[in-house]
Amino acid sequence: MALSPVIIARIYKMRWQIELFFKWIKQHLRIKAFYGTSENAVKTQIWIAVCVYVLVAIIKKELELEPTLHRILQVLSVSLFEQLPLNELFTVEGHRNQANYTHNQLTFWEF
């Protein structure tokens, strides 16, 4: 049974939409590889990434932040354990407080 050119075009279009979806995931959700191979594992990882993306978009809108979503994610990833309110992370004053923040950590070498 031969496939008609119309069916082949539809299949290719669906395949292309899947390719665009994965391209968007890699660019926006920061998923470089899937940790699991089962359908459930892949879906779970995608849903978690979508939830993080939406939460960051809500933070951006609510706090009226200027940086891009990508930049906000970068700042949040490096300041995950900082005890600083979110709105202060993206202000000049917040950066000053973060620079002067004394970490409750022992020093190994005292000079």
N, C-alpha and C positions, 0 to 999 in steps of 0.2 A: 504494500500500500504506500503510495507516494503522497508526501505532504504537499499541499498547495502553497504557492508563494505567500498567500495571505496569512496562513497559519504560521509559516516560518517567520514572517515579519512580526506577528503578534508575540511569538515565543521570544524572539530577539529583543523586542521592546520590553517585555517583562524581565528578561535577564538584565537588560541595561538599567532598569529601575532598581533592581537588587544591587547592581554595582554602584550606582549613585548613592544608595542608602548606606552601603558599607563605607564609601568614601566620606560621607557626611559624619558617620560614626567616628572614623579615624581622626577627622579634622576637629570635631567639636566635643566629642565625649572622651577623648584621650584613651581610647581602647586601641592598643597596639597589637594585642594578641588575646585570644580567648584561653582562659585557664582550664576550662573543662571541654570535653568533646561531645557530651550528650546535649540533646536539644534543650533540656531543662537548664543545664549549666550555662549555655550560651544566652538563653532568654533571661535568666537571672542576672547575668553580668550586664546585659544591655539595659534591662530595667533599672538596675542600680545606677548605671551611668546616666540614664535619662533623668532619674530622680535628682541626682546631684546637679545636672545641668539646669533643671527647672528651679531647684532651690537657689542656685547662684543667680539665675535670672530674676527671681523674686527679690533677693537681697539687693541686686543692682537697682531694681525699680523702686523698692521701698526706701532705700538709703539715698536714692538719686545720685548714684556713683557715675563718674565719667569714664573710668577705664573700661576696656572691653571685657567680655565674659572670660576670655582666655587669660587676660592679665589678672582679673580677680581670682581666678582659680590658681594661678601661680602664687599670688600673695597668700592665699589661704593655705596652700600646700606647704609653704615654708614657715608659716606662723601658726601651724595647727595647735601647738601646745602652749602658745603664748596666752597669758591671762590679760587680754586686752579686748575691750568691746569692739565689735565688728566695725562700727562707724569710725572708730579711732584708728583702725588699721590703714585707712585710706586717706588720712589727713596728715598734714605736715607735723602738727603737734603730736599725733600718734606715733610718727616715726621717731621724733625726739624722745618721747617716753620709752619707746622700745629700745632705743640706743642706750639710754641711761638705766635701763632695767637691770637690776643686779640679780643674777641667777642664783638660786639656792643650790649651789653645787660646789663641792670641794675642789680645790686646785691641786693638781698632782705635783707640779713644780712651782715652788714659790721663789720668786726672784725679787 
